Amino acid sequence: MTDSTTELPVAAIEQRIGEFLEAKTRTTWERDVDLFASGAVSSLFAMELVVFVEGAFGIQVEGADLAMDNFRTVERMSALVTRLHSGGGGA
């Protein structure tokens, strides 16, 4: 796997997450829509999101970063990816 996310722009991260969500839910999601409140994301699907984000962006989500709030919206997932990829610590 090549490390192509070193300088990956937020818009590209959000697009990739959005494409994954659209493929899985057959719905297009705005970046600030609460996926859990919408009923689109179950706890099982939340784990699938974690696995996707880790694999797609070459990061490891652990400890406090596994909080549901980090996966609530495309925007929050993108912020998590950006922070973890740049070497930022836990929440």
Backbone hydrogen bonds, N-H to C=O, Kabsch-Sander energy under -0.5 kcal/mol:
donor,donor_aa,acceptor,acceptor_aa,energy
4,S,2,T,-1.5
6,T,3,D,-0.5
8,L,5,T,-1.2
12,A,9,P,-0.6
13,I,9,P,-2.0
14,E,10,V,-3.0
15,Q,11,A,-2.1
16,R,12,A,-2.2
17,I,13,I,-2.4
18,G,14,E,-2.7
19,E,15,Q,-2.5
20,F,16,R,-1.9
21,L,17,I,-2.6
22,E,18,G,-2.7
23,A,19,E,-2.3
24,K,20,F,-2.0
25,T,21,L,-2.9
26,R,22,E,-2.3
33,V,30,E,-1.4
35,L,33,V,-0.9
35,L,72,R,-3.3
38,S,34,D,-1.7
39,G,36,F,-1.1
40,A,35,L,-1.1
41,V,35,L,-1.3
42,S,40,A,-0.5
46,A,42,S,-2.2
47,M,43,S,-1.4
48,E,44,L,-1.4
49,L,45,F,-2.2
50,V,46,A,-2.0
51,V,47,M,-2.3
52,F,48,E,-2.5
53,V,49,L,-3.0
54,E,50,V,-2.5
55,G,51,V,-2.3
56,A,52,F,-3.3
57,F,53,V,-1.7
58,G,54,E,-1.0
59,I,54,E,-1.2
62,E,60,Q,-0.7
65,D,62,E,-2.0
66,L,63,G,-2.0
67,A,64,A,-1.4
70,N,67,A,-1.6
71,F,68,M,-2.0
72,R,69,D,-0.8
75,E,31,R,-2.8
77,M,73,T,-2.1
78,S,74,V,-2.4
79,A,75,E,-2.0
80,L,76,R,-2.2
81,V,77,M,-2.6
82,T,78,S,-2.7
83,R,79,A,-2.5
84,L,80,L,-2.9
85,H,81,V,-2.8
86,S,82,T,-1.6
87,G,84,L,-1.2
88,G,83,R,-3.0
